[in-house]
Each structure stands twice: as structure tokens, then as C-alpha cells.
Amino acid sequence: MSYELSKNEGLTPRVSVARLVARLNALIFRSASGRKYATFFFARYTPSTGLLRYVNAGHNPPYIATAGGLTEIGSTGRPIGLLPESSYTEETVELPPGSTLFLYTDGLNEAADPDETEFGNDRLRSLFLAQRDAPLTSIPSRVLDAVTSFERGAKPTDDKTIVVMRRA
């Protein structure tokens, strides 16, 4: 499947993140007739202010790690493609200097060992928190290594994707 947003609906400072996600939702619904959907996190980051404008369409909650702990970014709407006219709420959060943003797919928290015990959200949160001060480039491999070690040779059932960003 391929989708196209018109030039008038591109990502410009005047177009809200929520409007773009609503448009994408309508395109996917129209193409798949409601038979397919996706969780989706979409954000616009402004480095000079640390502001992250986002829509979380039913995706796993991203985390922001700071010296004070871990903050979860909750959902602001349904997964895209479920309903033809879903609405989405754009939220804003400030990333403090030195904070680390963790984005990930459910292949991490749902990874299971041979006994079918899942890695789980609690372990993943603890792992992210433990990595908050690690060199940014080493975090994805450290997280993936920990999850793979937990699996103890069990065959993965989903992709494992992690994106990390740190505010200078």
C-alpha cells in the first residue's frame, strides 16, 4: 500500500500533528476498509525549546527519562485505520536538558522466554531507567541485548525496534 498527502497538507509549522494523523487515519481506513490498523506515534520536536508535540495513536507509551525518574507518554487517540473519522489530540511535553526519550515497539515488552514469560513493561521501564545516562549510541544495543538474553533462545514473534533521543 502507498499513501499520499497533498502538498497543502504537508508538515509545516501551521499544520497540527493531530490533523496530519487524522488525515493518515482516513487514508488507511479508505484503503483497507477498516480491515487493517496500526498503532502509531508521531511527533514534532523543537530542539531550541525542548518541546515535543505529539499524537500517540494507541502505540506503546514512550518514556522520558530524567534525573528524577521516568515519565510515560500515554495514548491520545485510537490506532489509525480502525474508524473512518477518528479524532486525535495533540499533546505537548517539554524534554528537560539531559533527558532521554525512548520509543519502542511491542516486540520488546512482549518478548518471551522459553516458559512464555514476557519481558513485560516493568522490566522494560527499569531497563530504560538504568540506561538514561549511558552513551546514546550504546542504548539500543544494550536494550536489545538484555531482551535477547531474557529470551534465552526462544524464537522472537515480533520485530524489536527502539529509537532513542537525548536533549543536549
C-alpha positions in Angstrom: 0.0 0.0 0.0 1.1 3.5 -0.6 -0.4 6.8 0.6 0.0 10.3 -0.4 -0.8 13.6 1.5 -1.4 16.6 -0.8 1.2 19.3 -0.8 -1.3 21.5 1.0 -1.3 19.1 3.9 2.4 18.7 4.4 4.2 19.0 7.7 4.5 22.8 8.1 4.6 24.7 11.4 0.9 25.7 10.8 -0.4 22.2 10.4 -1.1 20.4 13.6 0.3 17.0 14.3 -3.3 15.8 15.2 -4.6 16.9 11.8 -1.9 15.0 9.9 -2.6 11.8 11.9 -6.4 12.2 11.4 -5.7 12.5 7.6 -3.5 9.5 7.6 -6.1 7.6 9.6 -8.7 8.4 6.9 -6.4 7.3 4.1 -5.6 4.0 5.7 -9.3 3.3 6.6 -10.3 4.1 3.0 -7.6 1.9 1.5 -8.1 -1.1 3.9 -11.9 -0.7 4.6 -11.2 -1.0 8.3 -9.6 -4.4 7.9 -6.1 -3.1 8.9 -4.9 -0.8 11.6 -1.7 0.3 13.1 -0.6 1.8 16.4 1.3 5.0 15.7 3.4 7.6 17.5 4.1 10.8 15.6 5.9 13.9 16.9 7.5 17.1 16.0 10.5 18.1 18.2 11.8 21.7 18.6 15.4 21.4 19.8 15.7 25.1 20.8 12.9 24.8 23.3 12.9 21.0 24.0 9.1 20.9 23.2 7.8 17.7 21.7 4.4 18.0 20.1 2.9 14.5 19.6 0.0 12.2 18.9 0.1 8.7 20.3 -2.5 6.7 18.4 -2.6 3.6 20.7 1.1 2.9 20.5 3.2 1.7 23.4 3.9 4.5 25.7 7.2 6.2 25.0 9.2 7.2 28.1 11.2 10.3 29.1 14.0 9.5 31.5 15.3 12.4 33.6 17.4 12.6 36.8 14.0 12.5 38.7 12.8 9.2 37.1 10.7 8.0 34.2 7.7 9.7 32.7 5.3 7.8 30.5 3.7 9.4 27.4 0.2 8.0 27.2 -2.2 7.5 24.3 -4.0 10.4 22.8 -6.2 8.5 20.3 -7.2 5.2 18.8 -4.9 3.2 16.5 -5.0 4.6 12.9 -7.2 2.8 10.4 -9.9 1.5 12.8 -12.6 4.0 12.2 -13.1 6.4 9.2 -13.3 9.6 11.3 -11.2 9.1 14.4 -10.1 12.3 16.1 -6.7 12.7 17.7 -5.4 15.1 20.4 -2.1 16.7 20.1 -0.2 17.0 23.4 3.0 18.8 24.2 5.7 17.8 26.7 9.0 19.5 27.4 12.1 17.4 27.4 14.4 18.8 30.1 18.1 19.3 29.2 19.9 15.9 29.5 16.7 13.9 29.3 16.4 10.8 27.1 13.3 9.9 25.1 12.7 6.1 24.5 10.4 5.0 21.7 9.9 1.2 21.1 7.7 -1.4 19.5 5.8 -4.1 21.4 8.4 -6.7 20.3 10.4 -5.6 23.3 7.9 -5.7 26.2 6.1 -8.8 24.7 9.4 -10.8 24.1 9.1 -14.1 25.9 11.4 -16.7 27.3 11.0 -20.5 26.6 8.5 -20.7 29.5 6.4 -18.0 27.7 7.0 -15.4 30.4 7.0 -12.0 28.8 9.8 -9.4 29.4 7.0 -7.1 30.4 6.5 -3.4 30.9 8.0 -3.2 34.4 11.3 -4.8 33.3 11.4 -2.6 30.2 10.8 0.6 32.3 13.6 -0.4 34.7 15.9 -1.2 31.8 15.2 2.2 30.2 15.7 4.0 33.5 19.1 2.2 34.1 20.2 3.4 30.6 19.3 7.1 31.0 22.9 8.2 31.5 24.5 5.7 29.1 26.1 7.0 25.9 23.2 7.5 23.5 24.7 5.4 20.7 25.1 2.3 23.0 21.5 2.3 24.4 19.7 0.5 21.6 22.2 -2.4 21.6 22.2 -2.6 25.4 18.4 -2.8 25.5 18.2 -5.4 22.7 21.0 -7.5 24.3 19.1 -7.5 27.6 15.8 -8.6 25.9 17.6 -11.2 23.8 19.3 -12.6 26.9 16.0 -12.8 28.6 14.5 -14.8 25.7 17.2 -17.5 26.3 17.0 -18.7 22.7 13.2 -18.6 22.3 12.1 -17.6 18.8 11.1 -14.0 18.6 7.5 -13.4 17.5 7.7 -9.8 16.6 10.1 -7.1 15.5 12.1 -5.2 18.1 12.6 -1.6 17.3 13.9 1.1 19.6 14.6 4.8 18.9 16.3 7.0 21.5 16.9 10.7 21.5 18.6 12.9 24.1 18.2 16.6 24.6 21.5 18.3 24.8 
